[in-house]
Amino acid sequence: MESVQAVKSEEFNQSQSDALQWATVIGMIYLLLVAVGMIGSGFKWAAGGPEAAAQLFEFATNPFMALIVGTMATAVVQSSSTVTSIIVGLVGGGMPVAVAIPMILGVNIGTTMTATLVSLGSLGKRKTFRRSFAAATVHGFFNLMAVFIFMPLEMATGFLEKLSSSLAHEVYSPGSSGVKMSGFDFVKPMTKPVIHLFSDAFSVLPGNYGGVALALTGLVFVFVSITILGKILKKLMIGRAKDMLHKAIGNGAMKSIFSGALITVAVQSSSTTTSLIVPLAGSGIFRLKDVYPFTLGANIGTCITALLAATTVTGALAMQGLQIALVHLMFNTGAVVLIYGIPKLRVIPYNTARRFAQLACRSKTIVFGYVFGVFFILPGLLIFITD
């Protein structure tokens, strides 16, 4: 009898704990929405308006500089969700979409660093490390290949900017047949009072320093919300995520892509998703050809954060905030369709990762050369060359 009561008491405590954690998840999503709005409002305030804000980014009219900013920021912060949310907020504050697009492309390169670092945990075990490193770098080589294809195309034609602008206009235009963003205005009334509260509090600061303080506070809130959100969702979803992995991976590329996207949406972090699969690949549970499409799904799933952040951008630049979020989605889905959809292109990241992992097992210098070369040395050289 006592054991039955003990079990019921444990179940009750667990349900209370789960309820508290889900309430925290909702709170952190709200904090993220407020934070992005604060970054945009603070940026406009500090710059003296959208036109002045846009001038602050003239230094990044070189697309390579913008690409480097996105890559290095994500490599340092280790969260693509955080960086893309900040970029959406900055676009809402006046950053030109043309400047933000290469930054978004750079985020995809920077986010692959997390899984690579996770693979280094098995450095002392030759076979395990070879499989882990291959699983991590197949994601990296795919994202590098996607940037090498899409960046020149965007520079030559501006197709991402044009297509995303058309789609955003379809959503926003009063005369369009598409869904009107006014239907999503529930976000603005929810976040505006808190943003105004902080704006009023910082208005006592001289000049435009209040805007700087507001933007920096928003930046801190983004870090806090994304970090806490990721940790709690890991606890809530990690067991279910592993179950989904075992059921989905290896049962077809489309199912693996879908599972990767779904799990990433659930945990709000592509870094978490790819880091979860690397040790499982290293132990031999999953093969490289099964892991490969799963990581591509993670690329698509992480776009939800930027779309969520875009709902907080209001005013004259609201459409641009949505546009840059759509660029992120179009780039990632387009890369999967183009590269993975064409067999001759599909095998390039796979074969490169497999052979590179074999070389890395023979020389650990290659491993650290890859990490520092791709994420720090190469960006530094591009800065020097394009300066």
C-alpha positions in Angstrom: 0.0 0.0 0.0 2.8 2.3 0.9 4.6 1.5 -2.3 1.5 2.4 -4.3 1.2 5.7 -2.5 4.9 6.4 -3.1 4.6 5.7 -6.8 1.5 8.0 -7.0 3.4 10.7 -5.1 6.4 10.4 -7.4 4.1 10.6 -10.5 2.4 13.7 -9.0 5.8 15.3 -8.3 7.0 14.5 -11.8 3.8 16.0 -13.4 4.3 19.1 -11.3 7.9 19.3 -12.4 6.9 18.9 -16.1 4.2 21.5 -15.8 6.7 24.0 -14.3 9.2 23.3 -17.0 6.6 23.8 -19.8 5.5 27.0 -18.1 9.2 28.1 -18.2 9.4 27.2 -21.9 6.4 29.5 -22.6 8.0 32.2 -20.5 11.3 31.9 -22.4 9.6 32.1 -25.8 7.9 35.2 -24.6 11.2 36.7 -23.4 12.7 35.9 -26.8 9.9 37.8 -28.6 10.4 40.7 -26.2 14.2 40.6 -26.6 14.1 40.8 -30.4 11.6 43.7 -30.3 14.0 45.5 -27.8 17.0 45.1 -30.1 15.1 46.6 -33.1 13.6 49.4 -31.1 16.9 50.2 -29.3 18.9 50.1 -32.5 16.5 52.6 -34.2 16.6 54.8 -31.2 20.4 54.8 -30.9 20.9 55.4 -34.6 18.3 58.2 -34.9 15.9 56.4 -37.2 15.9 53.7 -39.9 17.7 55.8 -42.4 20.6 56.6 -40.0 20.7 53.0 -38.9 21.2 51.8 -42.4 24.2 54.0 -42.8 25.9 52.3 -39.9 26.2 49.2 -42.0 27.9 50.7 -45.0 31.1 49.1 -43.8 29.5 45.7 -44.5 28.4 46.4 -48.1 31.1 43.9 -49.0 29.2 40.6 -48.9 32.3 38.7 -47.7 32.6 40.9 -44.6 28.9 40.2 -43.8 29.4 36.5 -44.3 32.4 36.5 -41.9 30.4 38.4 -39.3 27.7 35.7 -39.4 30.2 32.8 -39.4 32.3 34.1 -36.5 29.4 35.3 -34.4 27.8 31.9 -34.6 31.1 30.1 -34.0 31.8 32.1 -30.9 28.2 32.1 -29.5 27.6 28.5 -30.5 23.9 29.2 -31.2 22.5 29.8 -34.7 19.1 30.5 -33.1 20.6 33.4 -31.1 22.5 34.9 -34.0 19.5 34.7 -36.4 17.2 36.2 -33.8 19.6 39.1 -33.4 19.9 39.6 -37.2 16.1 39.7 -37.5 16.0 42.3 -34.7 18.7 44.4 -36.4 16.9 44.3 -39.8 13.8 45.5 -37.9 16.0 48.3 -36.6 17.3 49.4 -40.0 20.0 47.0 -41.2 19.6 46.6 -45.0 18.3 43.1 -46.1 21.1 42.9 -48.6 23.7 43.2 -45.8 21.9 40.7 -43.6 21.6 37.9 -46.3 25.3 37.0 -46.3 25.2 37.1 -42.5 22.4 34.5 -42.6 24.5 32.4 -44.9 27.5 32.7 -42.6 25.4 31.5 -39.7 25.1 28.1 -41.4 28.8 27.7 -41.5 29.4 28.8 -37.9 26.7 26.5 -36.5 28.6 23.3 -37.7 31.3 24.0 -35.2 29.3 22.6 -32.2 29.0 19.1 -33.6 32.7 19.2 -34.6 33.7 20.0 -31.0 31.4 17.2 -29.7 33.2 14.7 -32.0 36.5 15.6 -30.4 35.2 13.9 -27.2 36.1 10.5 -28.7 39.5 11.6 -29.9 41.3 8.8 -28.1 39.2 6.0 -29.7 40.2 5.6 -33.3 37.2 4.0 -34.8 34.7 5.9 -32.7 36.4 9.2 -33.5 36.5 8.4 -37.3 32.7 7.8 -37.3 32.0 10.8 -35.1 34.2 13.2 -37.0 32.7 12.1 -40.3 29.1 12.6 -38.9 30.1 16.1 -37.8 31.9 17.2 -40.8 29.4 15.9 -43.4 27.1 18.7 -42.0 30.0 21.2 -42.2 31.0 20.3 -45.8 27.3 20.4 -46.9 26.9 23.9 -45.5 30.1 25.1 -46.9 29.1 23.8 -50.3 25.7 25.5 -50.0 27.3 28.8 -49.3 29.8 28.4 -52.2 26.9 27.8 -54.6 24.3 30.3 -53.3 26.6 33.2 -52.3 27.9 33.8 -55.9 24.4 33.4 -57.3 23.0 35.9 -54.8 25.8 38.4 -55.6 25.2 38.0 -59.3 21.4 37.9 -59.4 20.0 38.9 -55.9 17.5 36.0 -56.3 17.2 35.4 -52.5 16.5 39.0 -51.9 14.0 39.3 -54.7 12.1 36.0 -54.0 11.9 36.7 -50.3 10.7 40.2 -51.0 7.9 39.0 -53.3 6.8 36.4 -50.8 6.9 38.9 -47.9 4.9 41.4 -50.0 2.4 38.6 -50.7 1.9 38.1 -47.0 1.8 41.8 -46.1 0.2 43.5 -49.1 -3.4 44.7 -48.4 -4.5 43.7 -51.8 -2.9 40.2 -51.8 -4.7 36.9 -51.6 -2.1 35.7 -49.1 -2.4 35.6 -45.4 -2.3 39.1 -43.9 0.2 39.7 -41.1 -2.4 41.7 -39.3 -3.8 38.3 -38.3 -0.7 37.7 -36.2 -0.9 41.0 -34.4 -1.5 39.2 -31.1 2.3 39.3 -30.6 2.6 43.1 -30.7 0.1 43.7 -27.9 1.8 41.0 -25.8 5.3 42.4 -26.1 4.8 46.2 -26.6 4.0 47.0 -22.9 7.3 45.3 -21.7 9.3 47.0 -24.4 7.8 50.4 -23.5 8.5 49.7 -19.8 12.2 49.3 -20.5 12.2 52.2 -23.0 10.8 54.5 -20.4 13.3 53.3 -17.8 16.3 54.0 -20.2 14.9 57.3 -21.3 16.7 59.0 -18.3 20.0 58.3 -20.0 21.5 61.2 -22.0 21.3 61.4 -25.8 20.9 58.1 -27.6 22.5 56.0 -24.9 19.0 54.9 -23.9 18.7 53.1 -27.2 22.1 51.5 -26.8 21.1 50.3 -23.3 17.7 49.0 -24.7 19.4 47.1 -27.5 22.1 45.6 -25.2 19.4 44.5 -22.7 17.6 42.8 -25.5 20.8 41.1 -26.6 21.3 39.8 -23.1 17.6 38.6 -23.0 18.2 36.7 -26.3 21.1 34.8 -24.8 19.2 34.1 -21.6 16.1 32.9 -23.3 17.8 30.7 -25.9 20.1 29.2 -23.3 17.4 28.3 -20.8 15.0 27.3 -23.5 17.6 24.9 -24.9 18.4 23.3 -21.5 14.8 22.7 -20.5 13.7 21.4 -23.9 16.6 19.0 -23.8 15.3 17.6 -20.5 11.8 17.4 -21.8 12.5 16.1 -25.3 15.8 14.3 -25.2 14.3 10.8 -24.4 11.5 11.3 -27.0 14.1 12.6 -29.5 16.2 9.5 -29.1 13.1 7.3 -29.7 12.3 9.3 -32.8 15.9 8.9 -34.0 15.8 5.1 -33.7 12.5 4.9 -35.5 13.2 7.4 -38.3 16.9 7.3 -39.2 17.7 4.6 -41.7 14.2 4.3 -43.0 14.6 6.6 -45.9 16.2 10.0 -46.6 12.9 11.9 -46.6 11.9 10.5 -43.2 15.4 11.3 -41.8 15.1 14.9 -43.1 11.7 15.3 -41.6 12.8 13.8 -38.2 15.8 16.2 -38.1 13.6 19.2 -38.8 10.9 18.1 -36.3 13.4 17.4 -33.5 15.1 20.7 -34.1 11.8 22.6 -33.9 11.1 20.7 -30.7 14.4 21.7 -29.0 14.8 25.0 -30.8 18.5 24.3 -31.6 20.1 22.7 -34.6 23.3 22.5 -32.5 21.5 20.3 -30.0 20.1 18.0 -32.8 23.4 17.5 -34.6 25.3 17.1 -31.3 22.8 14.4 -30.3 23.4 12.4 -33.5 27.3 12.6 -33.4 27.9 10.2 -30.4 25.2 7.8 -31.8 27.0 7.7 -35.1 30.4 7.3 -33.3 29.1 4.3 -31.5 28.1 2.7 -34.8 24.3 2.8 -34.1 23.8 4.9 -37.3 25.7 5.0 -40.5 27.1 8.1 -42.1 24.6 7.9 -45.1 21.8 7.8 -42.6 23.1 10.7 -40.5 23.7 12.9 -43.5 20.0 13.7 -44.4 19.1 14.0 -40.8 21.5 16.9 -40.3 19.9 18.6 -43.4 16.6 18.4 -41.6 18.2 20.2 -38.7 19.1 23.1 -41.0 15.5 23.5 -42.0 14.1 23.1 -38.5 16.3 25.9 -37.1 14.6 28.4 -39.4 11.5 28.4 -37.1 13.3 30.6 -34.5 13.9 33.4 -37.1 10.3 33.2 -38.2 9.1 33.4 -34.6 11.4 36.4 -34.0 10.1 38.1 -37.1 6.6 38.3 -35.6 7.9 40.8 -33.1 9.1 43.3 -35.7 6.7 46.2 -36.1 6.4 49.5 -38.0 7.8 50.4 -41.4 10.4 47.7 -41.4 8.2 44.8 -40.3 8.1 43.3 -43.7 11.9 43.4 -43.9 12.1 41.5 -40.6 9.9 38.8 -42.1 11.8 38.9 -45.4 15.2 38.0 -43.8 13.6 35.1 -41.9 12.2 33.9 -45.2 15.7 34.2 -46.7 16.9 31.8 -44.0 14.2 29.3 -44.8 14.6 29.6 -48.6 18.3 29.2 -48.4 18.2 26.1 -46.2 15.4 24.4 -48.1 16.8 25.4 -51.5 20.2 23.9 -50.6 18.7 20.6 -49.6 16.6 20.4 -52.8 19.5 21.4 -55.0 22.5 19.6 -53.5 20.8 16.5 -51.9 18.4 16.3 -54.8 21.1 15.9 -57.4 23.0 12.6 -57.0 26.3 13.9 -58.4 26.2 16.9 -55.9 24.8 14.8 -53.1 27.9 12.5 -52.8 30.4 15.4 -52.6 29.9 16.2 -48.8 29.5 12.5 -48.0 32.7 11.4 -49.7 34.7 14.4 -48.5 33.6 13.9 -44.9 34.4 10.1 -45.0 37.9 10.6 -46.5 38.6 13.6 -44.3 37.8 11.6 -41.2 40.2 8.8 -42.3 43.0 11.4 -42.7 42.1 12.9 -39.3 42.5 9.6 -37.6 46.1 9.5 -38.8 47.0 13.1 -37.9 45.3 15.1 -35.1 46.9 18.2 -36.6 44.3 18.0 -39.4 41.5 18.0 -36.9 42.5 21.2 -35.2 43.6 22.7 -38.5 40.0 22.2 -39.8 38.4 23.8 -36.7 40.6 26.8 -36.6 41.0 27.1 -40.4 37.3 27.0 -41.3 36.0 29.0 -38.4 38.7 31.5 -37.6 41.8 31.6 -39.9 39.8 31.6 -43.2 37.5 34.4 -42.1 40.5 36.3 -40.9 42.2 36.0 -44.3 39.1 37.1 -46.1 38.9 40.2 -43.8 42.6 40.9 -44.7 42.1 40.4 -48.5 38.8 42.4 -48.7 39.9 45.2 -46.4 
